[in-house]
């Protein structure tokens, strides 16, 4: 209603892009759009007491996707 989720989404995507985490290669996103949407909503709905859990979920998702992409590139 006030735009916080949209702002958070933009900042999150900007962070991923600036840290070369948004794309595996120029043609393939590391995290699919529906997953990014779900993460954004999860972050927006979470309380401050859940911060560590949210950080862990995002970190594990990024790490998992890096591992999968490295394996597929080595084939």
C-alpha positions in Angstrom: 0.0 0.0 0.0 2.8 2.4 0.8 5.4 1.1 -1.6 7.8 -0.5 0.9 7.6 -3.9 -0.8 8.3 -2.4 -4.2 11.2 -0.4 -2.8 12.6 -3.5 -1.0 12.3 -5.5 -4.3 14.2 -2.8 -6.2 16.9 -2.6 -3.6 17.3 -6.4 -3.4 17.5 -6.7 -7.2 20.0 -3.8 -7.3 22.1 -5.5 -4.6 22.1 -8.8 -6.5 23.0 -7.1 -9.7 25.8 -5.0 -8.3 27.3 -8.1 -6.6 27.0 -10.2 -9.8 24.5 -12.5 -8.2 21.4 -11.7 -10.4 22.5 -13.7 -13.5 24.4 -17.0 -13.9 25.3 -15.8 -17.4 23.9 -13.0 -19.5 20.9 -15.2 -20.6 19.9 -17.0 -17.4 18.8 -15.5 -14.1 20.1 -17.1 -11.0 16.8 -16.8 -9.2 13.6 -17.1 -11.1 11.0 -14.2 -11.0 8.4 -16.2 -9.0 11.1 -17.0 -6.4 12.1 -13.3 -6.2 8.5 -12.4 -5.7 8.0 -15.0 -3.0 11.2 -13.8 -1.2 10.0 -10.2 -1.4 6.7 -11.1 0.1 8.3 -13.2 2.8 10.7 -10.3 3.7 7.8 -7.8 3.7 5.7 -10.0 6.0 8.4 -11.1 8.4 9.1 -9.4 11.7 12.4 -8.1 12.9 12.7 -11.2 15.2 12.9 -13.3 12.0 15.7 -11.4 10.4 18.3 -14.1 10.9 16.1 -16.8 9.4 15.3 -14.6 6.3 19.0 -13.9 5.8 19.8 -17.6 6.1 17.1 -18.6 3.5 18.4 -16.0 1.0 22.0 -16.9 1.5 21.3 -20.6 1.1 19.3 -20.0 -2.0 22.0 -17.9 -3.6 24.7 -20.5 -2.5 22.6 -23.4 -3.8 22.1 -21.7 -7.2 25.8 -20.9 -7.5 26.7 -24.6 -6.8 24.1 -25.8 -9.4 25.3 -23.3 -12.0 29.0 -24.3 -11.5 28.1 -27.9 -12.0 26.2 -27.2 -15.2 29.0 -25.0 -16.6 31.5 -27.8 -16.0 29.6 -30.3 -18.1 
